[in-house]
Amino acid sequence: MSSASDPLNPLAQSTTIPVEPELRLPFETLEPATLSTPMVLSSPHSGAIYPATFLAASRLSPKALRRSEDAYVDELFAKAQRLGIPMLKAHFPRAYLDLNREPYELDPRMFDGPLPQTANTRSLRVAGGLGTIARVVAEGQEIYSGRLPVSEALRRIDGLYKPFHHTLRGLLRRAQRAYGLAVLIDCHSMPSWIGAGTQKAEKVDADIVLGDRFGTACGGAIVELVERHLRDAGYHVQRNKPYAGGYITEHYGNPRAGFHALQIEINRALYLDEESLEKRPGFNGLADDLAAMSCKLMALAQEMSQASQGPAPGLPLAAE
C-alpha cells in the first residue's frame, strides 16, 4: 500500500466530514494541565451516543446494541487520567464504528456497491461479523435490517475513524518526542461469558486479560509491573488469552522503536450488571486499583525515559 493511500500516514490530510448531529463531538482528548508522562490512555469502545439514523436502520433495541459496548470503561480509568495521563475516548459506540479494526475491514455481504480495493474482506473478524462496520453485536445478533450503502461505511471511516487515529498517533508522537518513548494503555472490557446465549458459551476464566500480542507490542517490564500489581490487588490475571490485543495494540506497539502498547481487558462482572448495565458496588474500588497501577506505571515509564538514549524512530506506517 502506498503512503498516499495509507489512512494513518501522518502526511495524509485528515478530513472532517459532516456526521450525525449527535456526533458533533465524536471523540475527545482529556488533557492534563501539564504533560508529565509518556503514557497515553485510549478508550475506543466506551462510547454510548447512538445516532438516531443508526437506531432507525437497526433491527435491534438500543439495549441490545449496548451489549457490545465497553460500558463505563472511560470512567473506570478516569482516576488514572486525573493523575496526569492524556486520555483519548470515543463518544460513538463500537456497534456503529469499531476503531480497533483495520480501517477497511469490511464484509461485502453487508453493503450495496463495490468496496474499495484496499478493503480486507477475508479476515477472521469480518467472518465473525465484527469488522470495522460490525454486522452483529454480542450473542451474534444481526444489527441491520438490510444492506447499507458503501458510501455510508466510507462516511463513517473518513469522518470518524481516520480523525480518531490521526489524534491518537499525534498523542503518541508527542510523548515520544518529549520522553524518548510512548506507553499506550488501550482500555477495554470483556463479557464474563464468551458466546453467551449459544451452545458453545464459555465462562471467561480471568478478571483481567493483558494483551501484548505475545510480547511483540509492549516491553516486558511494563507488562510484568501491571500484572504483578493487579495480582497483588487480588485479581486473576492472564496474558493474551482469550484476547491478545486488537488492531490498536498491534499497529501502535513497536517496543524496539520506543512505542509500547498494552491492551487491558476487564471482566465486566467485576463492575457491571451485564443484564441491566448498572454499575456494581465494586466499581469505585476497581477504579482505585487501576489508578494505583497507573501511578506505578508512570514511575516506571519515567525511569525508562531517563534511561533512553534519545528519541526513537517514528511510528511505522500501516503498510509496514
Secondary structure, 3 states (H helix, E strand, C coil): CCHHHCCCCCCCCCCCCCCCHHHCCCEEEECCCCCCCCEEEEECCCCCCCCHHHHHHECCCHHHHHHHCCCCHHHHCHHHHCCCCCEEEECCCCCCCCCCCCCCCCCHHHEECCCCCCCCCCCHHHHCCCCCCCCECHHHCECECCCEEHHHHHHHHHHHHHHHHHHHHHHHHHHHHHHCCEEEEEEEEECCEECCCCCCCEECCCCEEEECCCCCCCCHHHHHHHHHHHHHCCCCEEECCCCCCCHHHHHHCEHHHCEEEEEEEEEHHHCECCCCCCECCCHHHHHHHHHHHHHHHHHHHHHHHHHCCCCCCCCCCCCC
